[in-house]
Amino acid sequence: MQKLRLALLLTLCSLAVFAAVGSTNDHHVNTTLNSVNGSGVTGRVELTSLPKGGTQITVIAQGLEPGTDYVSLYYDNGTCELEPYSADDVIGNYKGGPDGTATVAKKVKDDLDEIHSVSVRLAGSFTLQACAAVNP
């Protein structure tokens, strides 16, 4: 009876750890875009490690101003803080759709473990609208 209880306890602990991991594994991360400074921009970011290196990044943003130009970048830091970057760090430029949504995707050279945050910024001023922590 004691062995059965121990086995049951170990099984429950294993399930709890698995549930806590959620939608993150070594090859795929789903994370939330959080609004910054009351911008109202939210959404999610999906990152998938590619078999031959690099990462597929998809940004799904909502709460955008229709017709307004935005840009999404990825960063080495976990807070979407602007840092010296190259054109390779730009995921894409896009406009807010009539319903305030937009999706942009790009395959980047950096591996998943090198990407620590993804942003939505106003394209003209680079003002941060939303940030998603990836690998803090």
C-alpha angles and dihedrals in degrees: 000000000000091000091050092053091048092050091049092049092050091049092051091048091051091051091049091053091048091050092049091057089062116171097347124100137145092282107031137041129183114190139169126254105224122205115248125211093354094298092142091224113136138148138115142285125217120198125186126186111232120227095238095041133283131070137263108224122193121185118197108188130184134178090051122150106254112251093010119129118242136177130202123207136176125225146202089227126071097231105058089248111166111253133169103294141172131223086264089070092061112097092190152303119248145156127242107256124233089268093048095255136113138169126206129176138183141169108234131194096233118094119242094255090058095058114085104167143005127208144199111213136174103259097221100048101018088231109167112245102169139000134199121198109218111171103001 
